Amino acid sequence: MRMRSRTLLLLIVAVLLASFAFQTTAEGACSKRSLCTVGGPEWLGVGDLGMDMSMPDPNVDQPKDSAERWSLSLCDSAGRQIDLDLARSGDVVFGRGNLTSDNGTSPIGASGTVLDGNLNLSLVPVGGSGLYRLTIDAGDTGDKSASGRYDACDDVGRVWSGTVDGSRQRSPGI
């Protein structure tokens, strides 16, 4: 009985040593040098998805993080007014505010990007259904005026568009 236990133990140790020596992997285990296809999809790394995990070059000017208060008028027959507090991190913009129309004031969420001097913003009323897509000439950060276009739709399929005019100012405390 002792002989069998010792033989079995030696056999297990030999198999483990052989697997390390030949760098084999068990069925279903992922090698660090290849993609893993364990009975389904391939599991890709961050680099395979086109994401750059490198740090920004400190010698290159990066977009500044900031916060601004925007007051915008949607120029259409309804005369809607939008007041937003937006934060910016790099090229990403997000925030919240209020949409005022003839029906009253409702809170809205905002997200978007800054690209080639344009603020591309999506606004969605909280608790409602609809979407406003704005493209605003953001201009120079010293320029306090803003103008552009918007397209909108609601939950019953109505679609409309118009122009946007307004202003912005740096939020206090930033």
CORKAMO-V115871 format. One record per residue. N is the residue number from 1. RES is the residue in one letter. SS is DSSP state (a for helix, b for strand, c for the rest). PHI is phi in radians with two decimals (none if undefined). OMEGA is omega in whole degrees, -180 to 180 (none if undefined). Layout:
n = (N;N)
res = (RES;RES)
ss = (SS;SS)
phi = (PHI;PHI)
omega = (OMEGA;OMEGA)
//
This chain:
n = (1;2;3;4;5;6;7;8;9;10;11;12;13;14;15;16;17;18;19;20;21;22;23;24;25;26;27;28;29;30;31;32;33;34;35;36;37;38;39;40;41;42;43;44;45;46;47;48;49;50;51;52;53;54;55;56;57;58;59;60;61;62;63;64;65;66;67;68;69;70;71;72;73;74;75;76;77;78;79;80;81;82;83;84;85;86;87;88;89;90;91;92;93;94;95;96;97;98;99;100;101;102;103;104;105;106;107;108;109;110;111;112;113;114;115;116;117;118;119;120;121;122;123;124;125;126;127;128;129;130;131;132;133;134;135;136;137;138;139;140;141;142;143;144;145;146;147;148;149;150;151;152;153;154;155;156;157;158;159;160;161;162;163;164;165;166;167;168;169;170;171;172;173;174)
res = (M;R;M;R;S;R;T;L;L;L;L;I;V;A;V;L;L;A;S;F;A;F;Q;T;T;A;E;G;A;C;S;K;R;S;L;C;T;V;G;G;P;E;W;L;G;V;G;D;L;G;M;D;M;S;M;P;D;P;N;V;D;Q;P;K;D;S;A;E;R;W;S;L;S;L;C;D;S;A;G;R;Q;I;D;L;D;L;A;R;S;G;D;V;V;F;G;R;G;N;L;T;S;D;N;G;T;S;P;I;G;A;S;G;T;V;L;D;G;N;L;N;L;S;L;V;P;V;G;G;S;G;L;Y;R;L;T;I;D;A;G;D;T;G;D;K;S;A;S;G;R;Y;D;A;C;D;D;V;G;R;V;W;S;G;T;V;D;G;S;R;Q;R;S;P;G;I)
ss = (c;a;a;a;a;a;a;a;a;a;a;a;a;a;a;a;a;a;a;a;a;c;c;c;c;c;c;c;c;c;c;c;c;c;c;b;c;c;c;c;c;c;b;c;c;a;a;a;a;c;c;c;c;c;c;c;c;c;c;c;c;c;c;c;c;b;b;b;b;b;b;b;b;b;b;c;c;c;c;b;b;b;b;b;b;b;b;b;b;c;c;b;b;b;b;b;b;b;b;b;b;c;c;b;b;b;b;b;b;b;b;b;b;b;b;c;c;b;b;b;b;b;b;b;b;c;c;c;c;b;b;b;b;b;b;b;b;c;c;c;c;c;c;c;b;b;b;b;b;b;b;b;b;b;c;c;c;c;b;b;b;b;b;b;b;b;b;b;b;b;c;c;c;c)
phi = (none;-1.16;-1.17;-1.15;-1.08;-1.16;-1.14;-1.09;-1.10;-1.11;-1.10;-1.11;-1.09;-1.11;-1.14;-1.10;-1.10;-1.15;-1.16;-1.26;-1.15;-1.72;0.84;-1.61;-2.16;-1.25;-1.04;1.64;-1.50;-1.67;-1.36;-1.23;-1.75;-2.54;-1.31;-1.83;-2.20;-1.58;0.96;3.10;-1.25;-1.37;-1.67;-1.81;-1.56;-1.00;-1.11;-1.25;-1.61;1.47;-1.54;-1.80;-1.63;-1.34;-1.37;-1.11;-1.25;-1.18;-1.53;-1.94;-1.10;-1.76;-1.01;-1.37;-1.38;-2.76;-2.40;-2.41;-1.84;-1.95;-2.17;-2.18;-1.97;-1.54;-1.49;-2.68;-1.18;-1.54;1.04;-1.33;-2.11;-2.15;-2.06;-2.23;-1.91;-1.99;-1.89;-2.23;-2.25;1.15;-1.67;-1.69;-2.17;-2.71;2.97;-2.68;-3.10;-2.34;-1.96;-1.94;-2.43;-1.05;-1.47;2.03;-1.98;-2.32;-1.24;-2.34;-1.83;-2.34;-2.67;3.10;-2.44;-1.93;-2.48;0.92;1.40;-1.85;-1.64;-1.78;-2.21;-1.93;-2.08;-2.29;-1.09;-1.30;1.37;-2.05;-2.39;2.83;-2.58;-2.05;-1.96;-1.91;-2.17;-2.06;-1.26;-1.28;1.01;-1.26;-1.14;-1.38;-1.39;-1.61;-1.57;-2.52;-2.64;3.05;-2.28;-2.54;-2.22;-2.49;-2.61;-2.12;-1.28;-1.81;1.68;-1.24;-2.24;-2.62;-2.59;-3.10;-1.89;-2.17;-2.33;3.07;-2.55;-2.50;-2.58;-1.13;-1.23;-1.07;1.48;-1.89)
omega = (179;-179;179;180;180;179;178;178;178;178;179;179;180;179;179;179;179;-180;176;-178;-179;180;176;178;177;-180;180;179;-177;172;180;-177;-178;176;-179;177;-177;175;-179;-174;174;178;-176;176;-179;-180;179;-179;178;180;179;-177;180;179;178;178;-178;-180;-180;178;177;175;-178;173;-177;173;-178;174;-178;173;-173;174;174;-175;178;-177;-178;177;-180;177;179;174;-174;166;-176;173;179;174;-175;180;-177;-180;179;179;-179;-179;-178;174;-180;178;178;-178;-180;-178;177;178;179;172;-177;172;-180;-178;171;-177;179;178;178;172;177;-169;173;179;180;176;179;179;178;176;-179;-179;173;177;-177;170;-174;173;-176;177;179;-180;177;180;-177;-180;180;176;-180;-178;174;172;-178;174;177;-174;179;173;177;-180;177;-179;-180;179;-179;173;178;-178;178;175;179;-179;179;176;180;none)
//
